[in-house]
């Protein structure tokens, strides 16, 4: 066990702009220690619930660091929601009113709205999870925009309704975590693949008692693990689509060492995607687990 964390992380020689995982020099647990070299600032954190190792060490930026940072354009402009609204012609949608004949009254968007209305109307009618949910919509990109703060970080993801690639777009490139409808995660967390599934969970369970968390894919990153485990939840359910059953099991094994021994991580096998399930089917899926 290293007693000098600074010497340990400096010895790792993590290249600027990259991260690495290794065994923790403080608690000695396997592969729980993350180090990121943020161009001269070494940020470190141990994911294990019983370890307090975290902090930063400033090394300063070399000339090569600065050249590399600007040449690779790794510093995105500071995210600003109002700028995005203007650039992407984003309007607010009340889904309930929309599905019963709501139309935009804003004349500046009239032509764009006319082109998008049919696409969006069809998508909302086919997506039960969104039929009582307020969201935003980009008339430029034809994407439903979901924004929220998880802790202090603002997540802004856009779902294409016109079969564009990528299906989901992250508009805030400063943010790499997941998405939740709540600003803070509760003691019971249901981990799903995407926002539509997360909203469906929220429709069926009381916010505050149960939080849904969308990974925006099927990979569990350091940012995901930090958000999920930060407040030491009592239960974490991993509910991925049927074709990612093996990944769900792997995620559970990755999360278990990072939580208190009293916490439970449970994989829930899915035959049907959660976003396509009825209230009765979702309740049956979690019967005996979530009231």
Secondary structure as UniProt FT lines:
FT   HELIX           5..12
FT   TURN            16..17
FT   STRAND          19..22
FT   TURN            25..27
FT   TURN            30..31
FT   STRAND          33..37
FT   STRAND          41..46
FT   TURN            49..50
FT   STRAND          54..58
FT   HELIX           63..71
FT   TURN            72..73
FT   HELIX           81..87
FT   TURN            88..89
FT   STRAND          90..94
FT   HELIX           95..99
FT   TURN            100..101
FT   HELIX           107..109
FT   HELIX           110..126
FT   HELIX           128..130
FT   TURN            131..132
FT   STRAND          134..138
FT   TURN            139..142
FT   STRAND          143..150
FT   TURN            151..152
FT   STRAND          153..160
FT   STRAND          168..170
FT   TURN            173..174
FT   STRAND          188..192
FT   HELIX           195..204
FT   TURN            207..209
FT   STRAND          211..214
FT   HELIX           222..229
FT   TURN            230..232
FT   STRAND          235..238
FT   HELIX           242..244
FT   HELIX           245..256
FT   TURN            257..258
FT   TURN            261..262
FT   STRAND          264..267
FT   HELIX           274..276
FT   HELIX           279..285
FT   TURN            286..289
//
